[in-house]
Amino acid sequence: MDLKDAAHMVLVESAPYAELRSVAQAVYDDFSAGQEVPYIALLGMVTEASRKGVLRTLRRKHTDQAFDEMVVALLHETDRQRTIAGDLPVRLSARS
């Protein structure tokens, strides 16, 4: 699944939530225009969709495969950008 389609799935279900809808619309518009969306915006959209129950709704409405492809597409792009930016969480080494 491409990123534009994944963002569209979130956008369609975010209508009742003005702030999430606004972010999802901006993400979708940028992907539609062929622009890269910063990982912070993608992660924020997915996080807020989870908080609002939108991901749960998407899981109920779509096949497991479609839902998984949507989530994987968005989070893979987030991880790809974070890796390039060097903005990965640091693991603390275990102390003796």
Contacts in CASP RR format, 6 or more apart in sequence:
PFRMAT RR
TARGET T0000
AUTHOR 0000-0000-0000
METHOD contacts of the structure
MODEL  1
MDLKDAAHMVLVESAPYAELRSVAQAVYDDFSAGQEVPYIALLGMVTEAS
RKGVLRTLRRKHTDQAFDEMVVALLHETDRQRTIAGDLPVRLSARS
1 66 0 8 1.000
1 69 0 8 1.000
1 70 0 8 1.000
1 72 0 8 1.000
1 73 0 8 1.000
2 31 0 8 1.000
2 73 0 8 1.000
3 31 0 8 1.000
3 37 0 8 1.000
3 73 0 8 1.000
3 74 0 8 1.000
3 77 0 8 1.000
4 28 0 8 1.000
4 31 0 8 1.000
4 32 0 8 1.000
5 70 0 8 1.000
5 73 0 8 1.000
6 69 0 8 1.000
6 70 0 8 1.000
6 71 0 8 1.000
6 73 0 8 1.000
6 74 0 8 1.000
7 24 0 8 1.000
7 27 0 8 1.000
7 28 0 8 1.000
7 31 0 8 1.000
7 37 0 8 1.000
7 45 0 8 1.000
7 74 0 8 1.000
8 28 0 8 1.000
9 58 0 8 1.000
9 62 0 8 1.000
9 66 0 8 1.000
9 70 0 8 1.000
10 20 0 8 1.000
10 24 0 8 1.000
10 27 0 8 1.000
10 45 0 8 1.000
10 46 0 8 1.000
10 49 0 8 1.000
10 54 0 8 1.000
10 58 0 8 1.000
10 70 0 8 1.000
10 74 0 8 1.000
11 21 0 8 1.000
11 24 0 8 1.000
11 25 0 8 1.000
11 27 0 8 1.000
11 28 0 8 1.000
13 49 0 8 1.000
13 54 0 8 1.000
13 57 0 8 1.000
13 58 0 8 1.000
13 61 0 8 1.000
14 20 0 8 1.000
14 21 0 8 1.000
14 24 0 8 1.000
14 49 0 8 1.000
14 52 0 8 1.000
14 54 0 8 1.000
15 21 0 8 1.000
17 48 0 8 1.000
17 52 0 8 1.000
17 54 0 8 1.000
19 48 0 8 1.000
20 45 0 8 1.000
20 48 0 8 1.000
20 49 0 8 1.000
20 52 0 8 1.000
20 54 0 8 1.000
23 41 0 8 1.000
23 44 0 8 1.000
23 45 0 8 1.000
23 48 0 8 1.000
24 45 0 8 1.000
24 49 0 8 1.000
26 41 0 8 1.000
27 37 0 8 1.000
27 41 0 8 1.000
27 42 0 8 1.000
27 45 0 8 1.000
30 36 0 8 1.000
30 37 0 8 1.000
31 37 0 8 1.000
36 81 0 8 1.000
37 77 0 8 1.000
38 81 0 8 1.000
39 77 0 8 1.000
39 78 0 8 1.000
39 79 0 8 1.000
39 80 0 8 1.000
39 81 0 8 1.000
39 82 0 8 1.000
39 85 0 8 1.000
39 87 0 8 1.000
42 74 0 8 1.000
42 75 0 8 1.000
42 77 0 8 1.000
42 78 0 8 1.000
42 81 0 8 1.000
43 78 0 8 1.000
45 74 0 8 1.000
46 55 0 8 1.000
46 71 0 8 1.000
46 74 0 8 1.000
46 75 0 8 1.000
46 78 0 8 1.000
48 54 0 8 1.000
49 55 0 8 1.000
49 58 0 8 1.000
55 71 0 8 1.000
58 67 0 8 1.000
58 70 0 8 1.000
59 67 0 8 1.000
62 70 0 8 1.000
82 88 0 8 1.000
END
